[in-house]
Amino acid sequence: MLYTYDDQTYSDLHKDAYGFRPRNDGWDKLTPVGKQVKWDSMVEDLDLRMEREAAAEAVAVEQFEVCVDALVA
């Protein structure tokens, strides 16, 4: 099995995915397979978070443009 997780960047990925650094979450006690499963789950969660943030940004831009149009008119 090819492992793509990285012990050195685990904390960074966790922070990006959930907004905070992990504390005593058992990462060091996981097997390589367990680490890979958790890593893959965090990557999926980060992807979802990025999609939600992009959608929220698009809504904010649209609302801003409506306000600007109203001020100009």
CNS distance restraints for C-alpha pairs under 8 A (distance, minus, plus):
assign (resid   3 and name CA) (resid  32 and name CA) 7.59 0.50 0.50
assign (resid   3 and name CA) (resid  33 and name CA) 7.91 0.50 0.50
assign (resid   3 and name CA) (resid  36 and name CA) 6.30 0.50 0.50
assign (resid   4 and name CA) (resid  36 and name CA) 6.91 0.50 0.50
assign (resid   5 and name CA) (resid  10 and name CA) 7.53 0.50 0.50
assign (resid   5 and name CA) (resid  35 and name CA) 6.92 0.50 0.50
assign (resid   5 and name CA) (resid  36 and name CA) 5.70 0.50 0.50
assign (resid   5 and name CA) (resid  39 and name CA) 5.86 0.50 0.50
assign (resid   5 and name CA) (resid  40 and name CA) 7.98 0.50 0.50
assign (resid   6 and name CA) (resid  10 and name CA) 6.01 0.50 0.50
assign (resid   9 and name CA) (resid  13 and name CA) 6.26 0.50 0.50
assign (resid  10 and name CA) (resid  14 and name CA) 6.12 0.50 0.50
assign (resid  10 and name CA) (resid  39 and name CA) 7.70 0.50 0.50
assign (resid  11 and name CA) (resid  15 and name CA) 6.19 0.50 0.50
assign (resid  11 and name CA) (resid  21 and name CA) 5.69 0.50 0.50
assign (resid  11 and name CA) (resid  22 and name CA) 6.27 0.50 0.50
assign (resid  12 and name CA) (resid  16 and name CA) 6.18 0.50 0.50
assign (resid  12 and name CA) (resid  21 and name CA) 7.15 0.50 0.50
assign (resid  13 and name CA) (resid  17 and name CA) 6.05 0.50 0.50
assign (resid  13 and name CA) (resid  42 and name CA) 7.23 0.50 0.50
assign (resid  13 and name CA) (resid  43 and name CA) 7.61 0.50 0.50
assign (resid  14 and name CA) (resid  18 and name CA) 5.89 0.50 0.50
assign (resid  14 and name CA) (resid  19 and name CA) 7.39 0.50 0.50
assign (resid  14 and name CA) (resid  20 and name CA) 6.90 0.50 0.50
assign (resid  14 and name CA) (resid  21 and name CA) 5.99 0.50 0.50
assign (resid  14 and name CA) (resid  22 and name CA) 6.52 0.50 0.50
assign (resid  14 and name CA) (resid  42 and name CA) 6.72 0.50 0.50
assign (resid  15 and name CA) (resid  19 and name CA) 4.63 0.50 0.50
assign (resid  15 and name CA) (resid  20 and name CA) 4.43 0.50 0.50
assign (resid  15 and name CA) (resid  21 and name CA) 4.78 0.50 0.50
assign (resid  15 and name CA) (resid  22 and name CA) 7.39 0.50 0.50
assign (resid  16 and name CA) (resid  20 and name CA) 7.54 0.50 0.50
assign (resid  16 and name CA) (resid  46 and name CA) 6.65 0.50 0.50
assign (resid  17 and name CA) (resid  42 and name CA) 6.22 0.50 0.50
assign (resid  17 and name CA) (resid  43 and name CA) 7.29 0.50 0.50
assign (resid  17 and name CA) (resid  45 and name CA) 5.90 0.50 0.50
assign (resid  17 and name CA) (resid  46 and name CA) 4.25 0.50 0.50
assign (resid  17 and name CA) (resid  49 and name CA) 6.78 0.50 0.50
assign (resid  18 and name CA) (resid  45 and name CA) 7.97 0.50 0.50
assign (resid  18 and name CA) (resid  46 and name CA) 7.60 0.50 0.50
assign (resid  26 and name CA) (resid  30 and name CA) 6.62 0.50 0.50
assign (resid  27 and name CA) (resid  35 and name CA) 6.81 0.50 0.50
assign (resid  30 and name CA) (resid  34 and name CA) 5.30 0.50 0.50
assign (resid  30 and name CA) (resid  35 and name CA) 5.71 0.50 0.50
assign (resid  31 and name CA) (resid  35 and name CA) 6.09 0.50 0.50
assign (resid  32 and name CA) (resid  36 and name CA) 6.18 0.50 0.50
assign (resid  33 and name CA) (resid  37 and name CA) 6.26 0.50 0.50
assign (resid  34 and name CA) (resid  38 and name CA) 6.22 0.50 0.50
assign (resid  35 and name CA) (resid  39 and name CA) 5.91 0.50 0.50
assign (resid  36 and name CA) (resid  40 and name CA) 6.03 0.50 0.50
assign (resid  37 and name CA) (resid  41 and name CA) 6.24 0.50 0.50
assign (resid  38 and name CA) (resid  42 and name CA) 6.24 0.50 0.50
assign (resid  39 and name CA) (resid  43 and name CA) 6.24 0.50 0.50
assign (resid  40 and name CA) (resid  44 and name CA) 6.29 0.50 0.50
assign (resid  41 and name CA) (resid  45 and name CA) 6.20 0.50 0.50
assign (resid  42 and name CA) (resid  46 and name CA) 6.01 0.50 0.50
assign (resid  43 and name CA) (resid  47 and name CA) 6.19 0.50 0.50
assign (resid  44 and name CA) (resid  48 and name CA) 6.33 0.50 0.50
assign (resid  45 and name CA) (resid  49 and name CA) 6.15 0.50 0.50
assign (resid  46 and name CA) (resid  50 and name CA) 6.10 0.50 0.50
assign (resid  47 and name CA) (resid  51 and name CA) 6.23 0.50 0.50
assign (resid  48 and name CA) (resid  52 and name CA) 6.21 0.50 0.50
assign (resid  49 and name CA) (resid  53 and name CA) 6.14 0.50 0.50
assign (resid  50 and name CA) (resid  54 and name CA) 6.07 0.50 0.50
assign (resid  51 and name CA) (resid  55 and name CA) 6.20 0.50 0.50
assign (resid  52 and name CA) (resid  56 and name CA) 6.15 0.50 0.50
assign (resid  53 and name CA) (resid  57 and name CA) 6.05 0.50 0.50
assign (resid  54 and name CA) (resid  58 and name CA) 6.18 0.50 0.50
assign (resid  55 and name CA) (resid  59 and name CA) 6.36 0.50 0.50
assign (resid  56 and name CA) (resid  60 and name CA) 6.20 0.50 0.50
assign (resid  57 and name CA) (resid  61 and name CA) 6.12 0.50 0.50
assign (resid  58 and name CA) (resid  62 and name CA) 6.19 0.50 0.50
assign (resid  59 and name CA) (resid  63 and name CA) 6.17 0.50 0.50
assign (resid  60 and name CA) (resid  64 and name CA) 6.08 0.50 0.50
assign (resid  61 and name CA) (resid  65 and name CA) 6.14 0.50 0.50
assign (resid  62 and name CA) (resid  66 and name CA) 6.28 0.50 0.50
assign (resid  63 and name CA) (resid  67 and name CA) 6.32 0.50 0.50
assign (resid  64 and name CA) (resid  68 and name CA) 6.19 0.50 0.50
assign (resid  65 and name CA) (resid  69 and name CA) 6.03 0.50 0.50
assign (resid  66 and name CA) (resid  70 and name CA) 6.15 0.50 0.50
assign (resid  67 and name CA) (resid  71 and name CA) 6.25 0.50 0.50
assign (resid  68 and name CA) (resid  72 and name CA) 6.16 0.50 0.50
assign (resid  69 and name CA) (resid  73 and name CA) 6.06 0.50 0.50
